[in-house]
Each structure stands twice: as structure tokens, then as C-alpha cells.
Amino acid sequence: MRDQIRKYTLKLISDRSALAGEIAFAALDDTLLSDGNAELALLAGETISRLNCLGLVVARSSLPFADLLVRRARQEDSRIIPHDTETRTFLHDIPFLRQRELTGDVAASIARLLGNRKGVIVEGVGIVASGAVTIEQAYINYSSVFHSTFVKYLQDVLNEGFLLSGEADIFNSFRSEWLRPLSAEGLVFRTGPLIEPEEIIREVETVGRYTVERGLVDSFFGNISARAGDMIYISQTAASLDELAGCIDPVPMDNSSTTGITASSELLAHRRIYEESGARVILHGHPKFAVVMSMLCEEKDCPIKDCWKDCPKVRFLGDTPVVAGEIGAGGLAKRVPPVIGGPGKAIVYGHGVFTIGRLDFGEAFCALVEVENWCRDEYFRLLAERGLK
């Protein structure tokens, strides 16, 4: 168990989603085990003892966005409702406790909120997330909250501006110190076409790791595949893209085998993209600025309420088409394939980016980087245009 705690502590640090030295995990099996920052470990242990779960993480986020969202919220609010796909699908909403509410039995208050949610924000303390049966799940849920609050805060700043004293300085510090240049520089890709199964699997494992290391996907979300003849080699559902060894499924294009049962929930979308585009590889990530910009719409008085699934329009961010669509076997599998073939890339509303390679992953990875960089530049251009620097 301690090895798992150590592993996911290091992941939070390498993800840059939590501060080193400000992370604690607790696990409850036959006995209670807590490890990490002493103060946070005590809170984690007291909280998990009140829950029906095995793993719990308490960590101070590397960015103050979660706390800023709490401070910006109306006094009568007790939760944040981001509109990205991860929140809608997995979190639903993110409850929070304000600092002034941290009196009495704080662990009991946190446990009460975590009873029917996967993660909560505790102002001044950090993000607390539970894992029903594994420490890994606690890490995943923490990552989802971090991703969703990042996206929500950037979206709110663009729409509402800075509302708090000192907020502009905090934001500028994030821009100058936390953000890093994004590129494919230094990465090595196998030259396609990729034919042999072992070669394909090794390359899928490598590129999946690149995608995580360069910050193009959060948590365990995102997927990757390659096609050779009548077979698709695709990452399994819930597989971490930086740990794909043993988690890549060979699935027949004609769906004539049950091997697709454990494959990514986006298998149908991948299959249809291959059928309509002639691509050999597909990469799907959740880069944050692309997610933010995909939800920016200038349409006024639009009757559509569920934009993420019902919007019939194809919008553009630069030369990248943006479409709506439910994940899995829903609208995404219908709307992405018709638009991705020409530009080699497409964005799904609130969800992420799909890119293709006609020969190998070098093209798909560089396209993913280019889309995110364009969206990042456009985001800051719009901020400046609105007088927010």
C-alpha cells in the first residue's frame, strides 16, 4: 500500500497538479494507513474513517484556481458546476467548504460532502478526493477536480474578468511561471506506416507516455490507437496513457470479436474515423486551453440548452473544426469522422481534441500540440482585447 501511495504522490508532483510536500494519502483496509504531509495526513485519516471507501487524497493544488472559484462564488452557493465533459460525466458538480466553515469536526464535514461525490474543495486546505476501492481512483478523482477547476476558472475569467483584489497578479504569475512552452521537441516517433503488431504496440505505449508527459491529457482520460490492415490496436478504457503496457487491445475493424469489450469507450469513434479518413493512427487528448475555447460561443439567443450534445453546427477555432457530441457511442462518433479527414484534427465541445496521422504518430502528436498552442494564444489574445492583462 505504501508503494501505491508513493507512486501516486510522485504522479501528482510530475503532473504539476499538487505541491510537493503538501500531499497526503490515507488507505483503509484491515488497518488505517496514512502518509505524507503530517497535517494533511491527519485530516485524511480522520476523513476516511468516516467513509465507505479504501483510498483518499488531500493535497494543496499547485494553482489557486479552486480557491479563487470558491471566493468568486455567491455567498449562497456551496458547489461549483463546471461545464466540461469530465465534470458532467464523472463529477457532476464539485462541492466546497469555505474557510469560515472549517470549525468543529472538519473531517466529518468533508466526509458528509464526499458521501455522494468523488471530490471536494476545502478553501485554504486543498482538494480532497476519494477512491472507492483503490488509491489509484483517489488520484484519478483528484486529477479530474484539478482539470475541471482549471478549465472553469479560465472560462470564468474570460467571461467575467477579475473580481477579487490581487486576482490579476495571481493570474499573471500563473501565466509567466506555471505555464510552460508546449512542443514536440525532443520526442522521437517511429516512421510509418506501422505494420507489425509488436512495433505498433511499442509505439502506442511510447506516444501515450509522451501525451501525459507534455500535459496534453489529465488523469486517465484520453485514448490512442493505430490501424494495421483489418485490426485496430487501441488503449483500454480507464487505462492511463503513460502506463499502457498490457492495456492495448487488438480489435477487428468489422467488430467480429469480443476483444473490444475492454477497449476505450471511444472505440466506435476511432473505427469510424478510420473508415472515413483513411488515417493510420488516432490520438485523443484533453489539453486545457482547447477545452476552454471549445465552449466559447458568440451565438446570441440560441434556443439550444445542451450545447455539448445538441448543437448541430460546425464551428472553427482557427482551421480546426469544433463539433458537439456525447462521448462513447453517442453523437461524437457521428460528428467527428466527417470533419476530421481534411484538417487532420477536430475539437469536441468541452471534451478535447482528436488528431490523426496518415502514416504515423509524429503527425498526430504535432497536430495536437499545434491545436493547443493556437487555443492558448487565442485565449490570451481575447483577454487582451477585453482589457484583461
FIKE-10127 format. One record per residue (C-alpha): x, y, z; residue number from 1; residue in one letter. Coordinates in nm, 2 decimals, padded with zeros to 4 digits, m for minus. Example, Ala and Ser with C-alpha at 12.3 -4.5 7.8 and 13.67 -1.06 7.14 Angstrom:
// FIKE-10127
[[01.23 m00.45 00.78] 1 "a"] [[01.37 m00.11 00.71] 2 "s"] 
// end
This chain:
// FIKE-10127
[[00.00 00.00 00.00] 1 "m"] [[00.28 00.24 00.08] 2 "r"] [[00.43 00.17 m00.27] 3 "d"] [[00.09 00.28 m00.42] 4 "q"] [[00.09 00.60 m00.21] 5 "i"] [[00.45 00.68 m00.31] 6 "r"] [[00.36 00.61 m00.68] 7 "k"] [[00.06 00.85 m00.69] 8 "y"] [[00.23 01.11 m00.48] 9 "t"] [[00.50 01.13 m00.74] 10 "l"] [[00.24 01.14 m01.01] 11 "k"] [[00.07 01.44 m00.86] 12 "l"] [[00.41 01.61 m00.85] 13 "i"] [[00.50 01.52 m01.20] 14 "s"] [[00.16 01.62 m01.33] 15 "d"] [[00.22 01.96 m01.16] 16 "r"] [[m00.13 01.94 m01.01] 17 "s"] [[m00.02 01.94 m00.64] 18 "a"] [[00.26 02.09 m00.44] 19 "l"] [[00.55 01.87 m00.33] 20 "a"] [[00.54 01.83 00.04] 21 "g"] [[00.17 01.93 00.06] 22 "e"] [[00.03 01.59 m00.03] 23 "i"] [[m00.12 01.31 00.19] 24 "a"] [[m00.29 00.98 00.12] 25 "f"] [[m00.49 00.76 00.35] 26 "a"] [[m00.59 00.40 00.29] 27 "a"] [[m00.83 00.19 00.49] 28 "l"] [[m00.81 m00.19 00.46] 29 "d"] [[m00.77 m00.40 00.76] 30 "d"] [[m00.60 m00.11 00.93] 31 "t"] [[m00.57 00.27 00.87] 32 "l"] [[m00.26 00.38 00.68] 33 "l"] [[m00.18 00.75 00.62] 34 "s"] [[00.13 00.90 00.48] 35 "d"] [[00.26 01.24 00.35] 36 "g"] [[00.23 01.59 00.49] 37 "n"] [[00.17 01.54 00.87] 38 "a"] [[m00.12 01.79 00.90] 39 "e"] [[m00.29 01.67 00.58] 40 "l"] [[m00.23 01.30 00.66] 41 "a"] [[m00.41 01.35 01.00] 42 "l"] [[m00.70 01.51 00.82] 43 "l"] [[m00.70 01.23 00.55] 44 "a"] [[m00.71 00.96 00.82] 45 "g"] [[m00.99 01.12 01.02] 46 "e"] [[m01.19 01.17 00.70] 47 "t"] [[m01.15 00.83 00.55] 48 "i"] [[m01.25 00.67 00.88] 49 "s"] [[m01.59 00.82 00.83] 50 "r"] [[m01.63 00.70 00.47] 51 "l"] [[m01.70 00.37 00.30] 52 "n"] [[m01.40 00.39 00.07] 53 "c"] [[m01.05 00.25 00.06] 54 "l"] [[m00.84 00.55 m00.06] 55 "g"] [[m00.83 00.92 00.00] 56 "l"] [[m00.60 01.20 m00.10] 57 "v"] [[m00.58 01.55 00.04] 58 "v"] [[m00.34 01.79 m00.14] 59 "a"] [[m00.28 02.16 m00.19] 60 "r"] [[m00.32 02.24 m00.56] 61 "s"] [[m00.03 02.38 m00.75] 62 "s"] [[m00.26 02.65 m00.86] 63 "l"] [[m00.50 02.86 m00.66] 64 "p"] [[m00.79 02.83 m00.91] 65 "f"] [[m01.01 02.61 m00.69] 66 "a"] [[m00.99 02.86 m00.40] 67 "d"] [[m01.04 03.15 m00.63] 68 "l"] [[m01.36 02.99 m00.77] 69 "l"] [[m01.49 02.95 m00.41] 70 "v"] [[m01.41 03.31 m00.33] 71 "r"] [[m01.58 03.43 m00.66] 72 "r"] [[m01.89 03.22 m00.59] 73 "a"] [[m02.21 03.37 m00.45] 74 "r"] [[m02.25 03.36 m00.07] 75 "q"] [[m02.55 03.12 m00.10] 76 "e"] [[m02.36 02.88 m00.33] 77 "d"] [[m02.20 02.56 m00.19] 78 "s"] [[m02.08 02.40 m00.51] 79 "r"] [[m01.91 02.47 m00.84] 80 "i"] [[m02.06 02.34 m01.16] 81 "i"] [[m01.81 02.33 m01.44] 82 "p"] [[m01.93 02.25 m01.79] 83 "h"] [[m01.65 02.03 m01.92] 84 "d"] [[m01.71 01.67 m02.01] 85 "t"] [[m01.51 01.53 m01.71] 86 "e"] [[m01.73 01.71 m01.47] 87 "t"] [[m02.05 01.63 m01.64] 88 "r"] [[m01.97 01.26 m01.68] 89 "t"] [[m01.78 01.18 m01.36] 90 "f"] [[m01.80 01.46 m01.10] 91 "l"] [[m02.15 01.61 m01.17] 92 "h"] [[m02.05 01.91 m00.96] 93 "d"] [[m01.78 02.00 m00.71] 94 "i"] [[m01.90 02.08 m00.35] 95 "p"] [[m01.69 02.31 m00.14] 96 "f"] [[m01.63 02.42 00.22] 97 "l"] [[m01.54 02.79 00.28] 98 "r"] [[m01.27 02.87 00.52] 99 "q"] [[m01.51 03.02 00.77] 100 "r"] [[m01.70 02.69 00.78] 101 "e"] [[m01.39 02.50 00.90] 102 "l"] [[m01.49 02.48 01.26] 103 "t"] [[m01.57 02.19 01.48] 104 "g"] [[m01.52 01.84 01.32] 105 "d"] [[m01.38 01.94 00.98] 106 "v"] [[m01.32 01.57 00.88] 107 "a"] [[m01.69 01.50 00.94] 108 "a"] [[m01.79 01.80 00.73] 109 "s"] [[m01.57 01.68 00.44] 110 "i"] [[m01.69 01.32 00.47] 111 "a"] [[m02.05 01.44 00.46] 112 "r"] [[m01.98 01.61 00.12] 113 "l"] [[m01.78 01.31 m00.01] 114 "l"] [[m02.06 01.07 00.08] 115 "g"] [[m02.21 01.12 m00.27] 116 "n"] [[m01.93 01.30 m00.46] 117 "r"] [[m01.58 01.20 m00.57] 118 "k"] [[m01.40 01.52 m00.49] 119 "g"] [[m01.45 01.84 m00.29] 120 "v"] [[m01.27 02.17 m00.24] 121 "i"] [[m01.18 02.29 00.11] 122 "v"] [[m01.08 02.65 00.09] 123 "e"] [[m00.73 02.71 00.23] 124 "g"] [[m00.66 02.34 00.26] 125 "v"] [[m00.68 02.19 m00.09] 126 "g"] [[m00.87 01.93 m00.29] 127 "i"] [[m00.99 01.62 m00.12] 128 "v"] [[m01.08 01.32 m00.33] 129 "a"] [[m01.18 00.96 m00.25] 130 "s"] [[m01.13 00.63 m00.42] 131 "g"] [[m01.40 00.37 m00.37] 132 "a"] [[m01.17 00.06 m00.39] 133 "v"] [[m00.82 00.19 m00.48] 134 "t"] [[m00.57 00.47 m00.41] 135 "i"] [[m00.55 00.50 m00.78] 136 "e"] [[m00.91 00.61 m00.80] 137 "q"] [[m00.85 00.88 m00.54] 138 "a"] [[m00.56 01.01 m00.77] 139 "y"] [[m00.79 01.00 m01.07] 140 "i"] [[m01.07 01.19 m00.90] 141 "n"] [[m00.82 01.45 m00.77] 142 "y"] [[m00.69 01.49 m01.12] 143 "s"] [[m01.04 01.54 m01.25] 144 "s"] [[m01.12 01.81 m01.00] 145 "v"] [[m00.79 01.99 m01.08] 146 "f"] [[m00.86 01.97 m01.45] 147 "h"] [[m01.22 02.09 m01.41] 148 "s"] [[m01.14 02.38 m01.18] 149 "t"] [[m00.86 02.49 m01.42] 150 "f"] [[m01.10 02.50 m01.71] 151 "v"] [[m01.38 02.66 m01.52] 152 "k"] [[m01.16 02.93 m01.38] 153 "y"] [[m01.01 03.03 m01.71] 154 "l"] [[m01.35 03.02 m01.87] 155 "q"] [[m01.49 03.25 m01.59] 156 "d"] [[m01.21 03.50 m01.62] 157 "v"] [[m01.26 03.53 m01.99] 158 "l"] [[m01.64 03.58 m01.94] 159 "n"] [[m01.64 03.79 m01.62] 160 "e"] [[m01.30 03.94 m01.58] 161 "g"] [[m01.11 03.96 m01.25] 162 "f"] [[m01.34 04.01 m00.95] 163 "l"] [[m01.11 03.99 m00.65] 164 "l"] [[m00.84 04.20 m00.51] 165 "s"] [[m00.50 04.08 m00.63] 166 "g"] [[m00.65 03.83 m00.87] 167 "e"] [[m00.49 03.98 m01.18] 168 "a"] [[m00.15 03.95 m01.02] 169 "d"] [[m00.21 03.59 m00.93] 170 "i"] [[m00.33 03.51 m01.28] 171 "f"] [[m00.02 03.68 m01.44] 172 "n"] [[00.20 03.48 m01.21] 173 "s"] [[00.03 03.16 m01.34] 174 "f"] [[00.09 03.28 m01.70] 175 "r"] [[00.45 03.37 m01.65] 176 "s"] [[00.56 03.10 m01.40] 177 "e"] [[00.34 02.79 m01.42] 178 "w"] [[00.27 02.77 m01.79] 179 "l"] [[00.54 02.61 m02.00] 180 "r"] [[00.61 02.62 m02.37] 181 "p"] [[00.44 02.33 m02.54] 182 "l"] [[00.61 02.15 m02.82] 183 "s"] [[00.71 01.81 m02.96] 184 "a"] [[01.07 01.90 m02.95] 185 "e"] [[01.30 01.62 m02.83] 186 "g"] [[01.05 01.34 m02.89] 187 "l"] [[01.12 01.05 m03.13] 188 "v"] [[00.85 00.89 m03.33] 189 "f"] [[00.87 00.57 m03.54] 190 "r"] [[00.84 00.64 m03.91] 191 "t"] [[00.52 00.49 m04.06] 192 "g"] [[00.35 00.31 m04.18] 193 "p"] [[00.35 00.08 m03.88] 194 "l"] [[00.28 m00.28 m03.98] 195 "i"] [[00.40 m00.53 m03.72] 196 "e"] [[00.18 m00.58 m03.41] 197 "p"] [[00.48 m00.56 m03.17] 198 "e"] [[00.61 m00.24 m03.33] 199 "e"] [[00.26 m00.08 m03.32] 200 "i"] [[00.21 m00.17 m02.95] 201 "i"] [[00.55 m00.03 m02.85] 202 "r"] [[00.48 00.29 m03.04] 203 "e"] [[00.14 00.33 m02.89] 204 "v"] [[00.29 00.28 m02.54] 205 "e"] [[00.56 00.54 m02.61] 206 "t"] [[00.33 00.81 m02.76] 207 "v"] [[00.08 00.76 m02.48] 208 "g"] [[00.35 00.84 m02.24] 209 "r"] [[00.45 01.15 m02.44] 210 "y"] [[00.09 01.27 m02.43] 211 "t"] [[00.09 01.26 m02.05] 212 "v"] [[00.44 01.40 m02.01] 213 "e"] [[00.36 01.70 m02.22] 214 "r"] [[00.04 01.78 m02.03] 215 "g"] [[m00.19 01.70 m02.32] 216 "l"] [[m00.42 01.48 m02.11] 217 "v"] [[m00.53 01.48 m01.75] 218 "d"] [[m00.60 01.19 m01.52] 219 "s"] [[m00.68 00.87 m01.71] 220 "f"] [[m00.88 01.03 m01.98] 221 "f"] [[m00.78 01.03 m02.34] 222 "g"] [[m00.72 00.74 m02.58] 223 "n"] [[m00.49 00.63 m02.86] 224 "i"] [[m00.50 00.38 m03.14] 225 "s"] [[m00.33 00.26 m03.46] 226 "a"] [[m00.47 00.06 m03.75] 227 "r"] [[m00.29 m00.21 m03.95] 228 "a"] [[m00.50 m00.38 m04.21] 229 "g"] [[m00.82 m00.50 m04.06] 230 "d"] [[m00.70 m00.45 m03.70] 231 "m"] [[m00.72 m00.16 m03.46] 232 "i"] [[m00.48 m00.15 m03.17] 233 "y"] [[m00.65 00.07 m02.91] 234 "i"] [[m00.59 00.17 m02.55] 235 "s"] [[m00.82 00.01 m02.29] 236 "q"] [[m01.09 00.20 m02.11] 237 "t"] [[m00.97 00.37 m01.79] 238 "a"] [[m00.61 00.30 m01.89] 239 "a"] [[m00.35 00.56 m01.80] 240 "s"] [[m00.18 00.67 m02.12] 241 "l"] [[00.16 00.67 m01.95] 242 "d"] [[00.11 00.31 m01.84] 243 "e"] [[m00.02 00.12 m02.14] 244 "l"] [[00.19 m00.19 m02.12] 245 "a"] [[m00.07 m00.48 m02.12] 246 "g"] [[m00.35 m00.23 m02.18] 247 "c"] [[m00.37 m00.22 m02.56] 248 "i"] [[m00.65 m00.43 m02.73] 249 "d"] [[m00.63 m00.56 m03.08] 250 "p"] [[m00.99 m00.52 m03.22] 251 "v"] [[m01.11 m00.63 m03.57] 252 "p"] [[m01.24 m00.34 m03.78] 253 "m"] [[m01.55 m00.54 m03.85] 254 "d"] [[m01.62 m00.60 m03.48] 255 "n"] [[m01.62 m00.97 m03.53] 256 "s"] [[m01.45 m01.04 m03.20] 257 "s"] [[m01.54 m00.97 m02.83] 258 "t"] [[m01.19 m00.83 m02.77] 259 "t"] [[m01.34 m00.48 m02.79] 260 "g"] [[m01.52 m00.53 m02.46] 261 "i"] [[m01.23 m00.38 m02.26] 262 "t"] [[m01.13 m00.12 m02.53] 263 "a"] [[m01.17 00.25 m02.49] 264 "s"] [[m01.52 00.38 m02.48] 265 "s"] [[m01.43 00.58 m02.79] 266 "e"] [[m01.37 00.26 m03.00] 267 "l"] [[m01.67 00.33 m03.22] 268 "l"] [[m01.54 00.69 m03.29] 269 "a"] [[m01.20 00.55 m03.38] 270 "h"] [[m01.34 00.29 m03.61] 271 "r"] [[m01.55 00.54 m03.80] 272 "r"] [[m01.26 00.79 m03.82] 273 "i"] [[m01.05 00.52 m03.98] 274 "y"] [[m01.33 00.43 m04.22] 275 "e"] [[m01.39 00.79 m04.34] 276 "e"] [[m01.04 00.94 m04.33] 277 "s"] [[m00.80 00.66 m04.43] 278 "g"] [[m00.58 00.75 m04.13] 279 "a"] [[m00.34 00.50 m03.97] 280 "r"] [[m00.33 00.64 m03.62] 281 "v"] [[m00.56 00.85 m03.39] 282 "i"] [[m00.47 01.04 m03.08] 283 "l"] [[m00.72 01.19 m02.84] 284 "h"] [[m00.62 01.42 m02.55] 285 "g"] [[m00.78 01.68 m02.32] 286 "h"] [[m00.55 01.98 m02.35] 287 "p"] [[m00.69 02.25 m02.12] 288 "k"] [[m00.70 02.56 m02.34] 289 "f"] [[m00.86 02.37 m02.63] 290 "a"] [[m01.13 02.26 m02.38] 291 "v"] [[m01.18 02.62 m02.26] 292 "v"] [[m01.20 02.77 m02.61] 293 "m"] [[m01.43 02.50 m02.74] 294 "s"] [[m01.70 02.62 m02.50] 295 "m"] [[m01.67 02.99 m02.61] 296 "l"] [[m01.96 03.06 m02.84] 297 "c"] [[m02.07 03.40 m02.97] 298 "e"] [[m02.42 03.29 m03.06] 299 "e"] [[m02.69 03.51 m02.90] 300 "k"] [[m03.04 03.39 m02.81] 301 "d"] [[m02.97 03.04 m02.91] 302 "c"] [[m03.26 02.80 m02.82] 303 "p"] [[m03.03 02.50 m02.76] 304 "i"] [[m02.97 02.43 m02.40] 305 "k"] [[m02.74 02.13 m02.40] 306 "d"] [[m02.48 02.27 m02.64] 307 "c"] [[m02.24 01.99 m02.56] 308 "w"] [[m02.46 01.73 m02.73] 309 "k"] [[m02.73 01.91 m02.93] 310 "d"] [[m02.55 02.18 m03.12] 311 "c"] [[m02.57 02.09 m03.49] 312 "p"] [[m02.32 02.35 m03.61] 313 "k"] [[m01.96 02.30 m03.71] 314 "v"] [[m01.76 02.60 m03.56] 315 "r"] [[m01.40 02.67 m03.61] 316 "f"] [[m01.11 02.76 m03.39] 317 "l"] [[m00.85 02.87 m03.64] 318 "g"] [[m00.86 02.59 m03.90] 319 "d"] [[m00.98 02.33 m03.65] 320 "t"] [[m01.35 02.23 m03.67] 321 "p"] [[m01.54 02.22 m03.34] 322 "v"] [[m01.84 01.98 m03.30] 323 "v"] [[m02.08 01.88 m03.03] 324 "a"] [[m02.14 01.52 m02.93] 325 "g"] [[m02.18 01.27 m02.65] 326 "e"] [[m01.89 01.05 m02.56] 327 "i"] [[m01.89 00.68 m02.62] 328 "g"] [[m02.14 00.56 m02.88] 329 "a"] [[m02.32 00.89 m02.88] 330 "g"] [[m02.30 01.18 m03.12] 331 "g"] [[m01.92 01.22 m03.10] 332 "l"] [[m01.88 00.90 m03.31] 333 "a"] [[m02.12 01.06 m03.57] 334 "k"] [[m01.99 01.41 m03.58] 335 "r"] [[m01.61 01.38 m03.56] 336 "v"] [[m01.54 01.14 m03.85] 337 "p"] [[m01.70 01.37 m04.12] 338 "p"] [[m01.49 01.68 m04.03] 339 "v"] [[m01.15 01.54 m03.93] 340 "i"] [[m01.03 01.39 m04.26] 341 "g"] [[m00.93 01.72 m04.43] 342 "g"] [[m00.76 01.92 m04.15] 343 "p"] [[m00.65 01.61 m03.96] 344 "g"] [[m00.78 01.74 m03.63] 345 "k"] [[m01.11 01.82 m03.46] 346 "a"] [[m01.22 01.95 m03.12] 347 "i"] [[m01.52 01.82 m02.93] 348 "v"] [[m01.72 02.07 m02.73] 349 "y"] [[m01.60 02.07 m02.37] 350 "g"] [[m01.42 01.75 m02.42] 351 "h"] [[m01.09 01.75 m02.60] 352 "g"] [[m00.90 01.71 m02.93] 353 "v"] [[m00.88 01.43 m03.18] 354 "f"] [[m00.60 01.42 m03.43] 355 "t"] [[m00.50 01.17 m03.69] 356 "i"] [[m00.18 01.06 m03.86] 357 "g"] [[m00.19 00.94 m04.22] 358 "r"] [[00.13 00.75 m04.17] 359 "l"] [[00.25 00.76 m03.81] 360 "d"] [[00.21 00.94 m03.47] 361 "f"] [[00.45 01.22 m03.54] 362 "g"] [[00.19 01.40 m03.75] 363 "e"] [[m00.09 01.33 m03.50] 364 "a"] [[00.11 01.44 m03.20] 365 "f"] [[00.23 01.76 m03.36] 366 "c"] [[m00.12 01.85 m03.46] 367 "a"] [[m00.24 01.80 m03.10] 368 "l"] [[00.04 02.04 m02.99] 369 "v"] [[m00.05 02.29 m03.26] 370 "e"] [[m00.42 02.30 m03.17] 371 "v"] [[m00.35 02.36 m02.80] 372 "e"] [[m00.09 02.63 m02.88] 373 "n"] [[m00.33 02.81 m03.11] 374 "w"] [[m00.61 02.79 m02.85] 375 "c"] [[m00.37 02.92 m02.58] 376 "r"] [[m00.26 03.21 m02.80] 377 "d"] [[m00.62 03.29 m02.89] 378 "e"] [[m00.73 03.28 m02.52] 379 "y"] [[m00.47 03.54 m02.42] 380 "f"] [[m00.54 03.75 m02.73] 381 "r"] [[m00.91 03.77 m02.63] 382 "l"] [[m00.81 03.86 m02.27] 383 "l"] [[m00.60 04.15 m02.40] 384 "a"] [[m00.88 04.25 m02.63] 385 "e"] [[m01.11 04.27 m02.33] 386 "r"] [[m00.86 04.47 m02.14] 387 "g"] [[m00.76 04.18 m01.91] 388 "l"] [[m00.38 04.15 m01.89] 389 "k"] 
// end
